[in-house]
Amino acid sequence: MAGGRQGGRRRSRLRLSNIYAFKCRKSSFQEDHSQIGGPGFSRVVYCNEPNSPASERRNYAGNYVRSTKYTPASFIPKSLFEQFRRVANFYFLVTGILSLTPLSPYGAVSALLPLGFVILVSMVKEGIEDWGRKRQDIEVNNRRVKVHDGNGIFRQEEWRELKVGDIVRVEKDEFFPADLLLLSSSYEDSICYVETMNLDGETNLKVKQGLEATSSALHEDSDFKELKAVVRCEDPNADLYTFVGTLHLEEQRHPLSIQQLLLRDSKLRNTEYVYGAVVFTGHDTKVIQNSTDPPSKRSRIERKMDKIIYMMFFVVFLMSFIGSIIFGIETREDRVRAGGRTERWYLKPDDADIFFDPEKAPMAAIFHFFTAVMLYSYFIPISLYVSIEIVKVLQSVFINNDILMYYEETDKPAHARTSNLNEELGMVDTILSDKTGTLTCNSMEFIKCSIAGTAYGRGITEVERSMAMRSGGAALVGDDLDVVVDRSGPKIKGFNFQDERVMKGNWVKQREAAVLQKFFRLLAVCHTAIPETDEATGAVSYEAESPDEAAFVVAARELGFEFFSRTQNGISFRELDLATGQKVERVYRLLNVLEFNSARKRMSVIVRDEDGKLLLLSKGADNVMFERLAKNGRKFEEKTREHVNEYADAGLRTLILAYREVDENEYIEFSKNFNEAKNSVTADRESLIDEITDQMERDLILLGATAVEDKLQNGVPDCIDKLAQAGIKIWVLTGDKMETAINIGFACSLLRQEMKQIIINLETPHIKALEKAGEKDAIEQASRESVVKQMEEGKALITGSSGSQEAFALIIDGKSLTYALEDDFKKQFLDLATGCASVICCRSSPKQKALVTRLVKTGTGKTTLAIGDGANDVGMLQEADIGVGISGVEGMQAVMSSDIAIAQFRYLERLLLVHGHWCYSRISSMICYFFYKNITFGVTVFLYEAYTSFSAQPAYNDWFLSLFNVFFSSLPVIALGVFDQDVSTRFCYKFPLLYQEGVQNLLFSWKRIIGWMFNGVITALAIFFICKESQEHQLYSPNGKTAGREILGGTMYTCIVWVVNLQMVLAISYFTWVQHIVIWGSVALWYIFLMIYGAMGPSFSTDAYKVFLEALAPAPSYWLTTLFVMIFALIPYFVFKSIQMRFFPGYHQMIQWIRYEGHSNDPEFVEMVRQRSIRPTTVGFTARRAASVRRSGRFHDQLNKNFIAF
């Protein structure tokens, strides 16, 4: 009933039918609608009858949505399939199955239990991650919305209960629960405002409008009691921008378009309520149809690890093959000797069917091969994958909880959305960055303007300060600056304008006051902003499509032209009357809005002023506006062009403002054609509208230009400087003008004065002449040749300067980039770009950004990182090896498509130089150590089998074999991967070149991997032979029995546990209490296990029965052997590491010397190490300062030479 009362309120009287380009009224049916009912257009919706037999026969999808990877029924089979897709797990599954056969050298339980444990841990991890998605699904599906119950009453129901045909009522600031057909709204003619940030990342509001046929009859809840209508429309599809259908209402057909469709997950804004009919539900909705799985990304280290696994498989099969041949030969020659016994009588060949029978040696060799494959399986670390997954998840937790990457202003911490790429963060070679909202704040401030050929605005931009520093002079200031400019920062968001000539009403005293009035009126009227008035204070705020537009409306308000209301009759604003000097309210009737898009690059409104004049007010980019000026409208063109260029040089974004009066007859004709184009449903509808609006937006009279500043984010220059010192290349891909991008490059130190700029564009006189002639093929050919020629000249310039310290910057515009990215020339472009210290691509489209990223990734073979904040950056983020989303003001689309989200660009420094380096170092050391310990263990198994004439006898008890990787050596390596730090945070910043260890992959090179494997072989040889020789003649029982397999195996196993854990002690750079617990705890756990397991019955513990308490522990030789083995097995590594640290240290080892030997107080040593971390040809203010010093040195050298010559 509450819903009914609310529905009865007086509806807002804002009629915008004739304003927008998407006005929908009754129109004729074009060809597209003839497809209704055919293939692809078969959907039929019975509005207000969701439970009718006709509706139920359709059997459409429900509104329950599921984003989980698994269901309760599919979890076990599907997750098992995922686990056994990994070749190592599949290998252990095969050996586990073989362990059920008589060929197995160990018990089946001991083989299958560790595999089951590893698989279980991985499945639990998968289940926990999927449960997180399930909880999100539950939250969404349990949201509530008002649904018509058929009796004129709307009741609250959960989203998941909605059916196709339901009528719903959505309140202000609520999300739409499904794709709805807009029937009516709180506004009289069914206008409503929709925020689509969740769909396309845009924060601007879109205007939707219902049909007149429904809006005129459906005002209140009770009006829906008798509603009967049928919608026939297209089938579910992913196109967010088109919709074709018809509404059958009261025996009339009405065409439907995308402007009547309210999409799921968009939000109702600035509208009290809307009524809608459910058309698409659940997985049929357009937003769900658009949700694709992100591209699967695997790190380079993980791919290399797979190669190592394959190599180990080859080694295992080769060893098994060679051992089988030797075993076959030994078996064949093991004939019965005198006395009726074979030489290997203890193997009981008489009891064997085949395995040890000399008469069946070939078959015995084949069977041995399978047994050996199982026996040598311990060369492959069974817990490697699951351990790495655990480590990466814990590393991500540290990244997410890093307080130094938390942005308090927006309450946004860093968020690693995937843990698969942690180590890639330490290997980035090239960063490809968006500019607006990424390097800059995307928080526009109106700072300057040019009106009637006069420049206004005293403010100084960051770029101008940077330019002043480049020139070595004072900061650049405006003309006639004779006042002190307030430097305390803008008091009003979006407004940083200072000029006493036009502020506080002083504009009326200017010579061109009439032009200034038209200029400010245009700012107050030509927009799509929505005013919101605070009832308590009377202050007016604005909801605008973009930060630029908000800045213009705020500027108009602050300069005395306050837009405060949008009504049925149009736009209302207050201004200072020139005649009376008093504030007056003016109302302009708003007739049409010709909307902005990236192709038009302009926006216009057609209004009727209070005198009845028809006016076209327009604003747009300079390259489209100047060509639209009338001959008598170019009075201020020359001066305005000069000012626009100056503003671009200062890093400002500019728009040209112009207007013209429209003849009544001309407007009538335009309105007729415009409405016909709007109401058409043909494929060329948009081109028809563009053609008609293009004719109207001609013969304009220039008023002036605006300039807004998009400030650099805090810390951007410092971050870029540090990343450049780390040897990371930085490319900027932006849609801005070349001049603006260049000057932003100077401001953030991507460019510097000494750099030689290689500029590639198509602004040559020849191409301009061809463009005027309109010869499309000739333009294309000439453009292609020009780009290729400029690239060749640039490459020659770089080649000619090889050996010098000159730095180059490549700047290329979007048109040229189109040709540079063609298959025939993209390698040439990449060669040129990689030879430059900085690359800036201007006027780049989203597709070009993605193509450039792909080119760098595939062409260089190095790790690429893309960073952006808007929906136009999604392709780039998904194409790069690592996508970093900035959670800024352009919505969350970039963040949702990213691998890691941060709030500010400056956090990239810590993310890469600290977390990236640590993760790379930890994962690299962890994998190397994993293979070291498994080779150590596996080689002892191999040596013992060789010692027993390859008879497939395991050196250790079944459970000793199974639990080595799971309990006695896995926890220390996990602790290494989570906590180790080769250098501290402070030294990561102080010596940024340390980062190059990851870029060049020095810590996971084949040399280092094989070195660790060789260390494992040496360790195994020391363990086996020392243990074998020392135990050979030892007595272990009162009756004189010498050491058997259980004694030798127990001793060797003890030595292995000690040695691999002590090796971890030597390898760790940074000890925490966690490492001490897991390392010494693993050793202690072995002894505890040995006592408990040995105390069990002989039927279970087999040859380990009381072996420790009765045989090993009482024997001094056991403890002495363990001690000697630890010393001799670790001496080779210790000697090698000592020599390397003293005479051939790596870069991180030099930094460790600083820390360990107190060199941090030795400025000469620190500076010597630091100098290795500064590249001579790079970007950033450090490079700029160094270049300045070099220039100064050359200047003084020249003075000295001149003096000597004199």
QUIHUTA-V553754 format. One record per residue. N is the residue number from 0. RES is the residue in one letter. D_FIRST is the distance of its C-alpha to the first C-alpha in whole Angstrom. Layout:
((N,RES,D_FIRST) (N,RES,D_FIRST))
This chain:
((0,M,0) (1,A,4) (2,G,5) (3,G,5) (4,R,6) (5,Q,9) (6,G,10) (7,G,11) (8,R,13) (9,R,17) (10,R,18) (11,S,21) (12,R,24) (13,L,26) (14,R,28) (15,L,31) (16,S,31) (17,N,35) (18,I,36) (19,Y,35) (20,A,38) (21,F,35) (22,K,34) (23,C,32) (24,R,33) (25,K,34) (26,S,37) (27,S,40) (28,F,40) (29,Q,43) (30,E,45) (31,D,42) (32,H,39) (33,S,42) (34,Q,42) (35,I,38) (36,G,39) (37,G,42) (38,P,43) (39,G,40) (40,F,38) (41,S,37) (42,R,33) (43,V,31) (44,V,27) (45,Y,25) (46,C,22) (47,N,19) (48,E,21) (49,P,22) (50,N,23) (51,S,25) (52,P,29) (53,A,30) (54,S,27) (55,E,29) (56,R,32) (57,R,32) (58,N,31) (59,Y,30) (60,A,30) (61,G,27) (62,N,25) (63,Y,27) (64,V,30) (65,R,33) (66,S,35) (67,T,37) (68,K,41) (69,Y,41) (70,T,39) (71,P,40) (72,A,42) (73,S,44) (74,F,44) (75,I,48) (76,P,49) (77,K,48) (78,S,49) (79,L,52) (80,F,53) (81,E,52) (82,Q,54) (83,F,57) (84,R,57) (85,R,59) (86,V,63) (87,A,64) (88,N,61) (89,F,62) (90,Y,66) (91,F,65) (92,L,63) (93,V,66) (94,T,69) (95,G,67) (96,I,67) (97,L,71) (98,S,71) (99,L,70) (100,T,74) (101,P,77) (102,L,78) (103,S,75) (104,P,77) (105,Y,75) (106,G,72) (107,A,69) (108,V,67) (109,S,68) (110,A,67) (111,L,64) (112,L,62) (113,P,63) (114,L,61) (115,G,58) (116,F,58) (117,V,58) (118,I,55) (119,L,53) (120,V,53) (121,S,52) (122,M,49) (123,V,48) (124,K,48) (125,E,46) (126,G,44) (127,I,43) (128,E,42) (129,D,40) (130,W,38) (131,G,37) (132,R,36) (133,K,34) (134,R,32) (135,Q,31) (136,D,30) (137,I,28) (138,E,26) (139,V,25) (140,N,24) (141,N,22) (142,R,20) (143,R,16) (144,V,14) (145,K,11) (146,V,12) (147,H,11) (148,D,12) (149,G,14) (150,N,11) (151,G,10) (152,I,7) (153,F,8) (154,R,8) (155,Q,11) (156,E,14) (157,E,18) (158,W,20) (159,R,23) (160,E,20) (161,L,20) (162,K,22) (163,V,24) (164,G,22) (165,D,18) (166,I,16) (167,V,15) (168,R,13) (169,V,15) (170,E,15) (171,K,18) (172,D,21) (173,E,19) (174,F,22) (175,F,21) (176,P,21) (177,A,24) (178,D,25) (179,L,23) (180,L,24) (181,L,22) (182,L,21) (183,S,19) (184,S,19) (185,S,18) (186,Y,21) (187,E,22) (188,D,25) (189,S,23) (190,I,25) (191,C,24) (192,Y,26) (193,V,26) (194,E,28) (195,T,31) (196,M,33) (197,N,32) (198,L,33) (199,D,36) (200,G,37) (201,E,36) (202,T,34) (203,N,34) (204,L,31) (205,K,31) (206,V,29) (207,K,28) (208,Q,27) (209,G,25) (210,L,27) (211,E,27) (212,A,26) (213,T,23) (214,S,22) (215,S,23) (216,A,20) (217,L,17) (218,H,15) (219,E,12) (220,D,9) (221,S,10) (222,D,14) (223,F,14) (224,K,14) (225,E,18) (226,L,19) (227,K,22) (228,A,24) (229,V,27) (230,V,28) (231,R,32) (232,C,33) (233,E,35) (234,D,36) (235,P,34) (236,N,37) (237,A,37) (238,D,38) (239,L,35) (240,Y,36) (241,T,36) (242,F,34) (243,V,35) (244,G,33) (245,T,32) (246,L,29) (247,H,29) (248,L,27) (249,E,28) (250,E,31) (251,Q,32) (252,R,33) (253,H,32) (254,P,33) (255,L,31) (256,S,33) (257,I,32) (258,Q,30) (259,Q,27) (260,L,27) (261,L,25) (262,L,27) (263,R,26) (264,D,27) (265,S,27) (266,K,24) (267,L,22) (268,R,24) (269,N,24) (270,T,21) (271,E,17) (272,Y,16) (273,V,17) (274,Y,16) (275,G,19) (276,A,20) (277,V,22) (278,V,26) (279,F,27) (280,T,26) (281,G,28) (282,H,32) (283,D,32) (284,T,30) (285,K,32) (286,V,32) (287,I,33) (288,Q,36) (289,N,37) (290,S,38) (291,T,41) (292,D,43) (293,P,45) (294,P,49) (295,S,51) (296,K,53) (297,R,56) (298,S,58) (299,R,62) (300,I,63) (301,E,61) (302,R,62) (303,K,66) (304,M,65) (305,D,65) (306,K,68) (307,I,69) (308,I,68) (309,Y,70) (310,M,73) (311,M,73) (312,F,72) (313,F,75) (314,V,77) (315,V,76) (316,F,77) (317,L,80) (318,M,81) (319,S,80) (320,F,83) (321,I,86) (322,G,85) (323,S,85) (324,I,88) (325,I,90) (326,F,89) (327,G,90) (328,I,94) (329,E,94) (330,T,93) (331,R,96) (332,E,98) (333,D,98) (334,R,100) (335,V,102) (336,R,105) (337,A,108) (338,G,107) (339,G,104) (340,R,101) (341,T,99) (342,E,99) (343,R,95) (344,W,96) (345,Y,93) (346,L,90) (347,K,92) (348,P,92) (349,D,93) (350,D,90) (351,A,88) (352,D,88) (353,I,87) (354,F,86) (355,F,90) (356,D,92) (357,P,95) (358,E,95) (359,K,92) (360,A,91) (361,P,89) (362,M,87) (363,A,87) (364,A,86) (365,I,83) (366,F,81) (367,H,82) (368,F,80) (369,F,77) (370,T,78) (371,A,79) (372,V,75) (373,M,73) (374,L,76) (375,Y,75) (376,S,72) (377,Y,72) (378,F,73) (379,I,69) (380,P,67) (381,I,64) (382,S,62) (383,L,62) (384,Y,59) (385,V,57) (386,S,58) (387,I,58) (388,E,54) (389,I,54) (390,V,56) (391,K,54) (392,V,50) (393,L,52) (394,Q,53) (395,S,50) (396,V,48) (397,F,51) (398,I,50) (399,N,47) (400,N,47) (401,D,50) (402,I,49) (403,L,52) (404,M,49) (405,Y,46) (406,Y,45) (407,E,43) (408,E,42) (409,T,39) (410,D,39) (411,K,41) (412,P,43) (413,A,46) (414,H,44) (415,A,47) (416,R,44) (417,T,47) (418,S,50) (419,N,52) (420,L,54) (421,N,55) (422,E,58) (423,E,58) (424,L,57) (425,G,61) (426,M,62) (427,V,61) (428,D,63) (429,T,61) (430,I,58) (431,L,56) (432,S,54) (433,D,51) (434,K,52) (435,T,49) (436,G,46) (437,T,49) (438,L,52) (439,T,50) (440,C,47) (441,N,45) (442,S,44) (443,M,46) (444,E,48) (445,F,49) (446,I,53) (447,K,55) (448,C,55) (449,S,58) (450,I,57) (451,A,60) (452,G,62) (453,T,62) (454,A,61) (455,Y,58) (456,G,57) (457,R,59) (458,G,57) (459,I,59) (460,T,58) (461,E,58) (462,V,60) (463,E,62) (464,R,63) (465,S,64) (466,M,66) (467,A,68) (468,M,69) (469,R,70) (470,S,72) (471,G,74) (472,G,73) (473,A,70) (474,A,67) (475,L,66) (476,V,65) (477,G,64) (478,D,67) (479,D,67) (480,L,66) (481,D,67) (482,V,64) (483,V,63) (484,V,60) (485,D,57) (486,R,57) (487,S,55) (488,G,52) (489,P,49) (490,K,47) (491,I,44) (492,K,43) (493,G,44) (494,F,47) (495,N,50) (496,F,52) (497,Q,55) (498,D,57) (499,E,58) (500,R,59) (501,V,56) (502,M,53) (503,K,53) (504,G,53) (505,N,57) (506,W,56) (507,V,57) (508,K,60) (509,Q,61) (510,R,63) (511,E,61) (512,A,58) (513,A,56) (514,V,56) (515,L,55) (516,Q,52) (517,K,51) (518,F,51) (519,F,49) (520,R,46) (521,L,46) (522,L,45) (523,A,42) (524,V,41) (525,C,42) (526,H,40) (527,T,36) (528,A,35) (529,I,31) (530,P,32) (531,E,30) (532,T,30) (533,D,30) (534,E,29) (535,A,31) (536,T,34) (537,G,34) (538,A,35) (539,V,34) (540,S,34) (541,Y,34) (542,E,32) (543,A,35) (544,E,36) (545,S,39) (546,P,41) (547,D,44) (548,E,41) (549,A,40) (550,A,43) (551,F,44) (552,V,41) (553,V,42) (554,A,46) (555,A,45) (556,R,43) (557,E,46) (558,L,48) (559,G,47) (560,F,44) (561,E,41) (562,F,38) (563,F,35) (564,S,33) (565,R,32) (566,T,31) (567,Q,30) (568,N,34) (569,G,35) (570,I,36) (571,S,37) (572,F,40) (573,R,42) (574,E,46) (575,L,49) (576,D,50) (577,L,54) (578,A,55) (579,T,54) (580,G,53) (581,Q,50) (582,K,46) (583,V,45) (584,E,41) (585,R,42) (586,V,39) (587,Y,40) (588,R,39) (589,L,38) (590,L,39) (591,N,39) (592,V,39) (593,L,42) (594,E,41) (595,F,43) (596,N,44) (597,S,47) (598,A,49) (599,R,48) (600,K,49) (601,R,48) (602,M,45) (603,S,45) (604,V,43) (605,I,43) (606,V,43) (607,R,44) (608,D,45) (609,E,45) (610,D,48) (611,G,47) (612,K,49) (613,L,48) (614,L,48) (615,L,48) (616,L,47) (617,S,48) (618,K,48) (619,G,50) (620,A,52) (621,D,56) (622,N,57) (623,V,55) (624,M,55) (625,F,59) (626,E,60) (627,R,57) (628,L,59) (629,A,61) (630,K,64) (631,N,64) (632,G,61) (633,R,63) (634,K,64) (635,F,63) (636,E,63) (637,E,66) (638,K,65) (639,T,61) (640,R,63) (641,E,65) (642,H,62) (643,V,60) (644,N,62) (645,E,63) (646,Y,59) (647,A,59) (648,D,62) (649,A,60) (650,G,57) (651,L,55) (652,R,52) (653,T,53) (654,L,52) (655,I,53) (656,L,52) (657,A,53) (658,Y,52) (659,R,53) (660,E,52) (661,V,51) (662,D,53) (663,E,50) (664,N,52) (665,E,52) (666,Y,48) (667,I,47) (668,E,49) (669,F,48) (670,S,44) (671,K,45) (672,N,46) (673,F,44) (674,N,41) (675,E,43) (676,A,43) (677,K,39) (678,N,38) (679,S,41) (680,V,40) (681,T,44) (682,A,45) (683,D,47) (684,R,44) (685,E,44) (686,S,48) (687,L,47) (688,I,45) (689,D,47) (690,E,50) (691,I,49) (692,T,48) (693,D,51) (694,Q,53) (695,M,51) (696,E,51) (697,R,55) (698,D,57) (699,L,56) (700,I,57) (701,L,57) (702,L,56) (703,G,56) (704,A,55) (705,T,52) (706,A,53) (707,V,50) (708,E,51) (709,D,50) (710,K,51) (711,L,53) (712,Q,51) (713,N,53) (714,G,56) (715,V,56) (716,P,60) (717,D,60) (718,C,59) (719,I,60) (720,D,64) (721,K,63) (722,L,62) (723,A,65) (724,Q,67) (725,A,66) (726,G,67) (727,I,64) (728,K,64) (729,I,61) (730,W,60) (731,V,57) (732,L,55) (733,T,53) (734,G,52) (735,D,54) (736,K,57) (737,M,60) (738,E,61) (739,T,58) (740,A,58) (741,I,62) (742,N,61) (743,I,58) (744,G,61) (745,F,63) (746,A,61) (747,C,60) (748,S,64) (749,L,63) (750,L,66) (751,R,69) (752,Q,72) (753,E,74) (754,M,72) (755,K,73) (756,Q,71) (757,I,71) (758,I,68) (759,I,68) (760,N,66) (761,L,67) (762,E,67) (763,T,71) (764,P,72) (765,H,73) (766,I,70) (767,K,68) (768,A,71) (769,L,70) (770,E,66) (771,K,67) (772,A,69) (773,G,66) (774,E,68) (775,K,65) (776,D,68) (777,A,70) (778,I,68) (779,E,67) (780,Q,70) (781,A,71) (782,S,68) (783,R,69) (784,E,73) (785,S,72) (786,V,69) (787,V,72) (788,K,75) (789,Q,73) (790,M,72) (791,E,76) (792,E,77) (793,G,74) (794,K,76) (795,A,79) (796,L,78) (797,I,77) (798,T,80) (799,G,83) (800,S,81) (801,S,81) (802,G,83) (803,S,82) (804,Q,79) (805,E,77) (806,A,74) (807,F,72) (808,A,68) (809,L,67) (810,I,65) (811,I,63) (812,D,61) (813,G,58) (814,K,61) (815,S,64) (816,L,61) (817,T,61) (818,Y,64) (819,A,65) (820,L,63) (821,E,64) (822,D,66) (823,D,69) (824,F,69) (825,K,66) (826,K,69) (827,Q,71) (828,F,68) (829,L,67) (830,D,71) (831,L,71) (832,A,67) (833,T,69) (834,G,72) (835,C,70) (836,A,68) (837,S,65) (838,V,63) (839,I,61) (840,C,59) (841,C,58) (842,R,55) (843,S,54) (844,S,52) (845,P,49) (846,K,51) (847,Q,55) (848,K,54) (849,A,53) (850,L,56) (851,V,58) (852,T,57) (853,R,58) (854,L,61) (855,V,62) (856,K,61) (857,T,63) (858,G,66) (859,T,66) (860,G,65) (861,K,64) (862,T,61) (863,T,58) (864,L,55) (865,A,53) (866,I,51) (867,G,48) (868,D,44) (869,G,43) (870,A,42) (871,N,45) (872,D,47) (873,V,45) (874,G,48) (875,M,51) (876,L,49) (877,Q,49) (878,E,52) (879,A,54) (880,D,55) (881,I,53) (882,G,50) (883,V,49) (884,G,45) (885,I,45) (886,S,41) (887,G,41) (888,V,39) (889,E,39) (890,G,37) (891,M,37) (892,Q,39) (893,A,42) (894,V,41) (895,M,40) (896,S,43) (897,S,45) (898,D,47) (899,I,47) (900,A,45) (901,I,46) (902,A,45) (903,Q,48) (904,F,51) (905,R,53) (906,Y,52) (907,L,54) (908,E,57) (909,R,56) (910,L,54) (911,L,58) (912,L,61) (913,V,59) (914,H,57) (915,G,58) (916,H,62) (917,W,61) (918,C,59) (919,Y,62) (920,S,65) (921,R,63) (922,I,62) (923,S,65) (924,S,67) (925,M,65) (926,I,66) (927,C,70) (928,Y,70) (929,F,68) (930,F,71) (931,Y,73) (932,K,73) (933,N,72) (934,I,75) (935,T,77) (936,F,76) (937,G,76) (938,V,80) (939,T,81) (940,V,80) (941,F,82) (942,L,85) (943,Y,85) (944,E,85) (945,A,87) (946,Y,89) (947,T,89) (948,S,90) (949,F,87) (950,S,86) (951,A,83) (952,Q,83) (953,P,80) (954,A,81) (955,Y,78) (956,N,77) (957,D,74) (958,W,71) (959,F,73) (960,L,72) (961,S,69) (962,L,67) (963,F,69) (964,N,67) (965,V,64) (966,F,65) (967,F,68) (968,S,68) (969,S,64) (970,L,63) (971,P,65) (972,V,64) (973,I,61) (974,A,61) (975,L,64) (976,G,61) (977,V,58) (978,F,60) (979,D,64) (980,Q,64) (981,D,68) (982,V,67) (983,S,65) (984,T,62) (985,R,65) (986,F,67) (987,C,65) (988,Y,64) (989,K,68) (990,F,69) (991,P,67) (992,L,69) (993,L,69) (994,Y,66) (995,Q,68) (996,E,69) (997,G,66) (998,V,66) (999,Q,70) (1000,N,68) (1001,L,71) (1002,L,70) (1003,F,69) (1004,S,72) (1005,W,74) (1006,K,77) (1007,R,75) (1008,I,73) (1009,I,77) (1010,G,78) (1011,W,76) (1012,M,76) (1013,F,80) (1014,N,80) (1015,G,78) (1016,V,81) (1017,I,84) (1018,T,82) (1019,A,82) (1020,L,85) (1021,A,86) (1022,I,84) (1023,F,86) (1024,F,89) (1025,I,89) (1026,C,88) (1027,K,90) (1028,E,93) (1029,S,92) (1030,Q,91) (1031,E,94) (1032,H,97) (1033,Q,95) (1034,L,95) (1035,Y,91) (1036,S,93) (1037,P,96) (1038,N,97) (1039,G,98) (1040,K,95) (1041,T,94) (1042,A,90) (1043,G,89) (1044,R,86) (1045,E,83) (1046,I,85) (1047,L,85) (1048,G,82) (1049,G,81) (1050,T,83) (1051,M,82) (1052,Y,78) (1053,T,78) (1054,C,80) (1055,I,77) (1056,V,74) (1057,W,76) (1058,V,77) (1059,V,74) (1060,N,72) (1061,L,75) (1062,Q,75) (1063,M,71) (1064,V,73) (1065,L,75) (1066,A,72) (1067,I,70) (1068,S,70) (1069,Y,67) (1070,F,67) (1071,T,64) (1072,W,64) (1073,V,62) (1074,Q,65) (1075,H,67) (1076,I,65) (1077,V,65) (1078,I,68) (1079,W,70) (1080,G,68) (1081,S,68) (1082,V,72) (1083,A,71) (1084,L,69) (1085,W,72) (1086,Y,74) (1087,I,71) (1088,F,71) (1089,L,74) (1090,M,75) (1091,I,72) (1092,Y,72) (1093,G,76) (1094,A,76) (1095,M,74) (1096,G,76) (1097,P,78) (1098,S,77) (1099,F,74) (1100,S,75) (1101,T,78) (1102,D,81) (1103,A,79) (1104,Y,79) (1105,K,80) (1106,V,82) (1107,F,81) (1108,L,82) (1109,E,85) (1110,A,86) (1111,L,85) (1112,A,84) (1113,P,87) (1114,A,89) (1115,P,90) (1116,S,90) (1117,Y,87) (1118,W,86) (1119,L,88) (1120,T,88) (1121,T,84) (1122,L,85) (1123,F,88) (1124,V,85) (1125,M,83) (1126,I,85) (1127,F,87) (1128,A,84) (1129,L,82) (1130,I,85) (1131,P,85) (1132,Y,81) (1133,F,82) (1134,V,85) (1135,F,84) (1136,K,81) (1137,S,83) (1138,I,85) (1139,Q,82) (1140,M,81) (1141,R,84) (1142,F,86) (1143,F,83) (1144,P,80) (1145,G,76) (1146,Y,74) (1147,H,72) (1148,Q,75) (1149,M,77) (1150,I,74) (1151,Q,74) (1152,W,78) (1153,I,76) (1154,R,74) (1155,Y,76) (1156,E,80) (1157,G,78) (1158,H,79) (1159,S,76) (1160,N,78) (1161,D,81) (1162,P,80) (1163,E,82) (1164,F,81) (1165,V,77) (1166,E,78) (1167,M,80) (1168,V,77) (1169,R,75) (1170,Q,77) (1171,R,76) (1172,S,72) (1173,I,73) (1174,R,73) (1175,P,75) (1176,T,74) (1177,T,70) (1178,V,67) (1179,G,66) (1180,F,67) (1181,T,69) (1182,A,71) (1183,R,71) (1184,R,73) (1185,A,75) (1186,A,76) (1187,S,76) (1188,V,79) (1189,R,81) (1190,R,81) (1191,S,82) (1192,G,85) (1193,R,86) (1194,F,86) (1195,H,89) (1196,D,91) (1197,Q,91) (1198,L,92) (1199,N,95) (1200,K,96) (1201,N,97) (1202,F,98) (1203,I,101) (1204,A,102) (1205,F,102))
